[in-house]
Amino acid sequence: MIVERTEYKGQPVLILKRNENDKYPFSFGLSKARLIIEGFEEIKKFVAENDNKTEEKK
């Protein structure tokens, strides 16, 4: 994963890319970063519950 830091309208932003050619990077600011941190355990649980379902469809 590639992590870049930038600004949007003077506010800090993180951009997460799967690779250098990622056409749809994931970007968010400080407010959403705080939400991600607060919900991190639920996010991990969500991935664990659904990751195998994604693999089964392949």
PyMOL CGO cylinders between C-alpha atoms (Angstrom):
from pymol import cmd
from pymol.cgo import CYLINDER

trace = [
    CYLINDER, 0.00, 0.00, 0.00, 1.16, 3.51, -0.78, 0.3, 1, 1, 1, 1, 1, 1,
    CYLINDER, 1.16, 3.51, -0.78, 0.28, 6.31, 1.65, 0.3, 1, 1, 1, 1, 1, 1,
    CYLINDER, 0.28, 6.31, 1.65, 0.48, 9.93, 0.57, 0.3, 1, 1, 1, 1, 1, 1,
    CYLINDER, 0.48, 9.93, 0.57, -0.15, 13.08, 2.55, 0.3, 1, 1, 1, 1, 1, 1,
    CYLINDER, -0.15, 13.08, 2.55, -1.56, 16.15, 0.86, 0.3, 1, 1, 1, 1, 1, 1,
    CYLINDER, -1.56, 16.15, 0.86, -3.88, 19.07, 1.52, 0.3, 1, 1, 1, 1, 1, 1,
    CYLINDER, -3.88, 19.07, 1.52, -7.32, 20.04, 0.30, 0.3, 1, 1, 1, 1, 1, 1,
    CYLINDER, -7.32, 20.04, 0.30, -8.45, 23.60, 0.89, 0.3, 1, 1, 1, 1, 1, 1,
    CYLINDER, -8.45, 23.60, 0.89, -5.69, 23.95, 3.50, 0.3, 1, 1, 1, 1, 1, 1,
    CYLINDER, -5.69, 23.95, 3.50, -6.74, 20.82, 5.44, 0.3, 1, 1, 1, 1, 1, 1,
    CYLINDER, -6.74, 20.82, 5.44, -4.60, 17.67, 5.77, 0.3, 1, 1, 1, 1, 1, 1,
    CYLINDER, -4.60, 17.67, 5.77, -5.63, 14.63, 3.72, 0.3, 1, 1, 1, 1, 1, 1,
    CYLINDER, -5.63, 14.63, 3.72, -4.35, 11.06, 3.56, 0.3, 1, 1, 1, 1, 1, 1,
    CYLINDER, -4.35, 11.06, 3.56, -4.50, 9.12, 0.31, 0.3, 1, 1, 1, 1, 1, 1,
    CYLINDER, -4.50, 9.12, 0.31, -4.25, 5.31, 0.37, 0.3, 1, 1, 1, 1, 1, 1,
    CYLINDER, -4.25, 5.31, 0.37, -3.41, 3.50, -2.87, 0.3, 1, 1, 1, 1, 1, 1,
    CYLINDER, -3.41, 3.50, -2.87, -3.17, -0.22, -3.58, 0.3, 1, 1, 1, 1, 1, 1,
    CYLINDER, -3.17, -0.22, -3.58, -0.26, 0.54, -5.95, 0.3, 1, 1, 1, 1, 1, 1,
    CYLINDER, -0.26, 0.54, -5.95, 1.18, 3.44, -7.93, 0.3, 1, 1, 1, 1, 1, 1,
    CYLINDER, 1.18, 3.44, -7.93, -1.37, 2.94, -10.74, 0.3, 1, 1, 1, 1, 1, 1,
    CYLINDER, -1.37, 2.94, -10.74, -4.45, 2.75, -8.51, 0.3, 1, 1, 1, 1, 1, 1,
    CYLINDER, -4.45, 2.75, -8.51, -7.24, 4.54, -10.41, 0.3, 1, 1, 1, 1, 1, 1,
    CYLINDER, -7.24, 4.54, -10.41, -9.50, 4.83, -7.37, 0.3, 1, 1, 1, 1, 1, 1,
    CYLINDER, -9.50, 4.83, -7.37, -7.45, 5.73, -4.29, 0.3, 1, 1, 1, 1, 1, 1,
    CYLINDER, -7.45, 5.73, -4.29, -9.10, 6.10, -0.89, 0.3, 1, 1, 1, 1, 1, 1,
    CYLINDER, -9.10, 6.10, -0.89, -8.71, 9.57, 0.56, 0.3, 1, 1, 1, 1, 1, 1,
    CYLINDER, -8.71, 9.57, 0.56, -9.92, 11.13, 3.79, 0.3, 1, 1, 1, 1, 1, 1,
    CYLINDER, -9.92, 11.13, 3.79, -9.29, 14.00, 6.13, 0.3, 1, 1, 1, 1, 1, 1,
    CYLINDER, -9.29, 14.00, 6.13, -8.85, 14.35, 9.85, 0.3, 1, 1, 1, 1, 1, 1,
    CYLINDER, -8.85, 14.35, 9.85, -12.53, 14.06, 10.73, 0.3, 1, 1, 1, 1, 1, 1,
    CYLINDER, -12.53, 14.06, 10.73, -12.95, 10.75, 8.91, 0.3, 1, 1, 1, 1, 1, 1,
    CYLINDER, -12.95, 10.75, 8.91, -9.59, 9.53, 10.22, 0.3, 1, 1, 1, 1, 1, 1,
    CYLINDER, -9.59, 9.53, 10.22, -10.94, 10.00, 13.75, 0.3, 1, 1, 1, 1, 1, 1,
    CYLINDER, -10.94, 10.00, 13.75, -14.06, 7.99, 12.84, 0.3, 1, 1, 1, 1, 1, 1,
    CYLINDER, -14.06, 7.99, 12.84, -11.90, 5.21, 11.42, 0.3, 1, 1, 1, 1, 1, 1,
    CYLINDER, -11.90, 5.21, 11.42, -9.86, 5.09, 14.63, 0.3, 1, 1, 1, 1, 1, 1,
    CYLINDER, -9.86, 5.09, 14.63, -13.01, 5.03, 16.79, 0.3, 1, 1, 1, 1, 1, 1,
    CYLINDER, -13.01, 5.03, 16.79, -14.54, 2.26, 14.68, 0.3, 1, 1, 1, 1, 1, 1,
    CYLINDER, -14.54, 2.26, 14.68, -11.37, 0.28, 14.08, 0.3, 1, 1, 1, 1, 1, 1,
    CYLINDER, -11.37, 0.28, 14.08, -12.46, -2.81, 16.02, 0.3, 1, 1, 1, 1, 1, 1,
    CYLINDER, -12.46, -2.81, 16.02, -15.80, -2.90, 14.15, 0.3, 1, 1, 1, 1, 1, 1,
    CYLINDER, -15.80, -2.90, 14.15, -13.96, -2.47, 10.85, 0.3, 1, 1, 1, 1, 1, 1,
    CYLINDER, -13.96, -2.47, 10.85, -11.67, -5.40, 11.70, 0.3, 1, 1, 1, 1, 1, 1,
    CYLINDER, -11.67, -5.40, 11.70, -14.72, -7.49, 12.68, 0.3, 1, 1, 1, 1, 1, 1,
    CYLINDER, -14.72, -7.49, 12.68, -16.47, -6.56, 9.41, 0.3, 1, 1, 1, 1, 1, 1,
    CYLINDER, -16.47, -6.56, 9.41, -13.45, -7.65, 7.35, 0.3, 1, 1, 1, 1, 1, 1,
    CYLINDER, -13.45, -7.65, 7.35, -13.09, -10.91, 9.28, 0.3, 1, 1, 1, 1, 1, 1,
    CYLINDER, -13.09, -10.91, 9.28, -16.78, -11.76, 8.82, 0.3, 1, 1, 1, 1, 1, 1,
    CYLINDER, -16.78, -11.76, 8.82, -16.90, -10.91, 5.14, 0.3, 1, 1, 1, 1, 1, 1,
    CYLINDER, -16.90, -10.91, 5.14, -13.41, -11.60, 3.80, 0.3, 1, 1, 1, 1, 1, 1,
    CYLINDER, -13.41, -11.60, 3.80, -14.05, -15.31, 3.37, 0.3, 1, 1, 1, 1, 1, 1,
    CYLINDER, -14.05, -15.31, 3.37, -17.31, -14.58, 1.52, 0.3, 1, 1, 1, 1, 1, 1,
    CYLINDER, -17.31, -14.58, 1.52, -15.36, -12.57, -1.03, 0.3, 1, 1, 1, 1, 1, 1,
    CYLINDER, -15.36, -12.57, -1.03, -12.89, -15.42, -1.47, 0.3, 1, 1, 1, 1, 1, 1,
    CYLINDER, -12.89, -15.42, -1.47, -15.73, -17.94, -1.95, 0.3, 1, 1, 1, 1, 1, 1,
    CYLINDER, -15.73, -17.94, -1.95, -17.15, -15.96, -4.92, 0.3, 1, 1, 1, 1, 1, 1,
    CYLINDER, -17.15, -15.96, -4.92, -13.86, -16.13, -6.85, 0.3, 1, 1, 1, 1, 1, 1,
]
cmd.load_cgo(trace, "trace")
